């Protein structure tokens, strides 16, 4: 039986709630500087597990190894989210859990200049629907450190149902932190849900 992973990682189209077209595509070397800027931004550093020592070599490794590795291992996908002009705006991971291949979690961050434009809500909605409709997932989970209101707002706008707080579930700077959790299930999608697969 054929698998989506038999083909190259797809490019997905999406439209923000404001009507702007965006793309979810594999990371490319032209994205390195923007990825580096996004990953070293103070807000990104505050709410993610990115190292304070994140450097440009790590951004190159993201493009050459980390991002394509998920699809190559048949464990999900990592996309760069671009604006209508094709420029980097954000990045999003859909990571299938090794312990249960019917569940994936999502991780994302938006570059400073692209925040507040609805890009990530559209990208999350699209990536999660792709996982549920095309990869056979039965649950997509979002988690974030408690207090990351912007990320929670994105998840809820994308249709995720908030489920509660996981106490001391995550870690940050060597200490345990509480995390929020929400999920999206196939039944949560509109009955006519589709994903625009461009390539």
C-alpha positions in Angstrom: 0.0 0.0 0.0 1.4 3.4 -0.9 2.2 6.0 1.7 2.3 9.8 1.5 5.9 9.5 2.5 6.7 7.8 -0.8 6.5 11.2 -2.4 8.4 14.4 -1.6 7.2 16.4 1.3 4.2 18.4 0.0 3.8 22.1 -0.4 0.5 23.2 1.1 -1.5 26.3 0.4 -3.6 28.2 3.0 -5.5 31.4 3.3 -5.5 33.5 6.5 -8.7 34.8 8.0 -7.9 38.1 6.4 -7.8 36.5 3.0 -4.0 36.5 2.5 -2.5 33.5 0.7 0.4 31.7 2.4 2.4 28.6 1.7 3.7 25.8 3.8 6.8 24.5 2.1 10.1 22.6 2.9 12.8 24.8 4.4 15.4 26.1 2.0 18.9 27.7 2.3 17.4 31.1 1.5 15.5 30.9 4.8 18.6 30.6 7.0 19.0 34.2 8.0 15.3 34.6 8.8 15.2 31.3 10.8 18.2 32.5 12.8 16.6 35.8 13.5 13.3 34.2 14.5 15.0 31.6 16.8 17.1 34.2 18.6 14.3 36.7 19.1 13.6 37.3 22.8 10.0 36.2 22.6 10.9 32.9 20.8 13.6 32.3 23.4 11.2 33.0 26.3 8.6 30.5 25.3 10.5 27.7 23.6 13.2 25.2 24.4 15.6 26.9 22.0 19.1 27.3 23.4 20.3 30.8 24.2 23.4 29.7 22.3 21.5 29.2 19.1 23.7 30.3 16.2 23.6 30.5 12.5 25.1 27.0 12.1 22.0 25.7 14.0 19.8 27.5 11.5 21.7 25.8 8.6 21.3 22.5 10.4 17.6 23.1 10.7 17.4 23.4 6.9 19.7 20.6 5.9 19.0 18.0 8.6 16.3 18.7 11.2 13.5 19.8 8.9 13.8 17.2 6.1 14.6 14.5 8.7 11.0 14.2 9.9 9.6 13.4 6.5 12.6 11.2 5.6 11.9 9.1 8.8 8.2 9.0 8.1 7.5 10.8 11.4 5.8 13.9 10.2 6.9 17.1 8.6 8.4 20.5 9.2 7.4 23.4 7.1 8.5 27.0 6.6 5.5 29.3 6.4 5.8 32.0 3.8 3.8 35.2 3.2 2.1 36.0 -0.1 5.5 37.2 -1.5 7.2 33.9 -0.7 9.3 35.3 2.2 9.8 33.4 5.5 7.3 34.3 8.1 7.2 31.3 10.5 7.9 27.6 10.9 5.8 24.7 12.1 6.5 21.1 13.0 4.0 18.2 12.9 5.8 15.4 14.9 4.4 11.9 15.0 4.9 10.3 18.4 7.1 7.2 18.5 5.0 5.7 21.3 1.8 6.1 19.3 2.0 6.8 15.5 -1.7 7.8 15.4 -0.8 10.9 17.5 1.3 13.9 16.6 2.2 17.1 18.4 2.8 20.5 16.9 5.5 23.1 17.5 5.7 26.5 15.9 7.2 29.9 16.1 6.5 33.1 14.1 9.1 35.6 13.1 8.9 39.0 14.9 7.8 40.9 11.7 5.0 38.4 10.9 3.3 38.2 14.3 -0.4 39.3 14.5 -1.1 38.7 10.9 -2.9 35.4 11.2 -0.2 33.4 9.4 0.2 30.8 12.2 -3.5 30.2 12.8 -3.9 29.4 9.1 -0.7 27.3 9.0 -1.6 25.3 12.1 -5.1 24.7 10.9 -3.6 23.4 7.6 -0.8 21.3 9.0 -3.1 19.6 11.5 -5.7 18.9 8.9 -3.1 17.5 6.6 -2.0 15.1 9.4 -5.5 14.0 10.1 -6.7 13.7 6.5 -3.6 12.5 4.7 -1.3 10.9 7.3 -4.0 8.9 9.1 -3.5 10.7 12.4 -6.3 10.4 15.0 -5.2 13.2 17.3 -3.0 16.3 17.0 -1.8 17.8 20.2 -0.7 21.4 21.0 1.3 22.1 24.2 2.8 25.3 25.5 4.3 26.6 28.7 1.6 28.0 30.9 1.4 31.8 30.3 2.1 31.6 26.5 -1.2 33.3 25.8 -0.4 34.1 22.1 0.3 30.4 21.3 -2.9 29.3 23.1 -4.9 31.9 21.1 -3.5 30.5 17.9 -4.4 26.9 18.8 -7.9 27.9 19.8 -8.5 29.9 16.7 -7.3 26.9 14.7 -10.0 24.8 16.2 -8.1 23.0 19.0 -10.0 22.2 22.2 -8.3 23.2 25.4 -8.0 20.2 27.7 -6.1 21.6 30.8 -2.8 21.9 32.5 -0.1 19.3 32.7 1.8 19.9 35.9 5.6 19.9 35.7 5.3 18.4 32.2 7.9 20.5 30.4 11.3 21.9 31.1 12.8 25.3 30.6 16.3 26.4 31.6 16.8 23.3 33.8 13.6 23.5 35.7 10.2 21.8 35.4 7.3 24.0 34.1 3.6 23.5 33.8 2.2 23.2 30.3 -1.1 23.7 28.7 -2.5 21.1 26.3 -5.2 21.2 23.6 -6.1 18.8 20.8 -7.7 18.5 17.4 -9.5 15.3 16.4 -10.8 14.2 13.0 -14.4 14.8 14.3 -13.4 18.5 14.9 -12.8 19.1 11.2 -15.7 20.5 9.0 -17.3 17.6 7.1 -16.1 19.1 3.8 -12.5 19.8 5.1 -9.8 19.6 2.5 -6.1 20.6 2.3 -4.7 22.4 -0.7 -1.7 20.3 -1.8 0.1 22.4 -4.4 3.1 20.1 -5.1 
